[in-house]
Amino acid sequence: MYARGDTVTGGDGAPTDAQVDVAVTALRMLADPTRLRLLWALRDGEHDVTTLTATVGAARPAVSQHLAKLLLAGLVSTRRDGRRVLYRAAGGHVRRLVAEALYAADHHLTGAPEHD
């Protein structure tokens, strides 16, 4: 639960349609292996396309297209540094979502006990 109260839900305790739509879009973006790897790489700071290409082992045009989709979905943000564009995960929620998805996968694969 969030300490700030029930800001995640509508008046009846359920998420609003808009919240569900945005969450579904974010989860769809995470359903691609390259995009998930990109967000994992961006969890700890900013990187340019060249660095990300080497990190995820994908072709530069593919990485650029994936980053564009992540940007449109609001999962990454950018800043210019001269001629370079630096990408970063768009906040703590995105970083934690990616980490939790991968930690849950690790628990599933290794049989580690679930915990809260």
N, C-alpha and C positions, 0 to 999 in steps of 0.2 A: 504494500500500500504506500501511497505517497503521503508525506508529512503535510503537504499543503492542502489536504482535504480531497474532496471528490471532484477534482478538476478534469479527470480523465473521462467522466461519464456525463451523459445527459441527465435530465431531471428525474428519470425513472431508474437510475442506477446503471443503465446500459450505455455503451459508447454511442456517440452520434454517428449518423451515416457518413458524415465527412471524415470523422476520425477513423472509421473502419476503412474507407476508401484510401486514405493516405497510408494507413498501416499495410493494407494489401499491396499497394504500389511498392512500398519499401521492402516487404518480404519477397515480392516478385524479383526485385533487383538483386536481393541476396541469393536467389535461387540459381544464379549463374556462377560456376566455379571461378571464372576469371574476375568477375566483379567482387565476389567474396574475398578472393586473394588480394585484390586491390585495396579493399577497405581494411583488411587485416594489416597491410603494409602502411596504410595511412593512419592507423590508430595511434601511432606514437610521434607523429609530426608531419611536416610538409615534404612533398617530393615532386619532382618534375616528371614529365612523360618519359624521358630517357631512363631515369632511375627506375621508374615503375615498370617499364618494358623489360629491363634486365631482371627485376625482382620476380615478376610473375611469369617470365618466359614466354611471352606472347609477342606477336608482331606489333610494331608501333601503331599502324592504322587501327588495329583491333583495340589496343589499349586506349587510344584516343576516343574511339566510338563508345567504349564502355564507360569511360570517364564522363563523356557528354551525357549519357543516360543517367549516370549517378548524380550528375549536377542537376539535370532536369527534375529528378526525383527528390532533390533536396538532401541527399545523403553525403555529398561532398561540397566544399566551397573552394574558391580559388583566390589567389592574389598574384599580382604581377610583380616580378623582380627583374626589372629591365626588360629584356626580350623573352624571358622565361615565364611560364605560368606554373605556379606552385599549387598543388592540390593538397587538401587535408580533409579528414573526416569532419562532418558538420556537427560537432558537439559531442558531449558525453553520452547522450542517449544512443547515438549511432555507434560509438565505440563500444559501449556496453552490450548493445544488441548483437554486434558481430562477435564479441568475445563470448557471450553466453551461448550463442548458437554453436560455436566451435567447442566450447567446454562441454556442452550437452552431448555433442557428437563424440567427444573423447570418452565421456562416461559410458555412452552406449557401446562404443567399440572395445573398451577395456573392461567393462563390467564393474567399474568403480561404483560404489554405492551412491545413490542420490542424496542430496542434502539441500537445505534451505539457506 
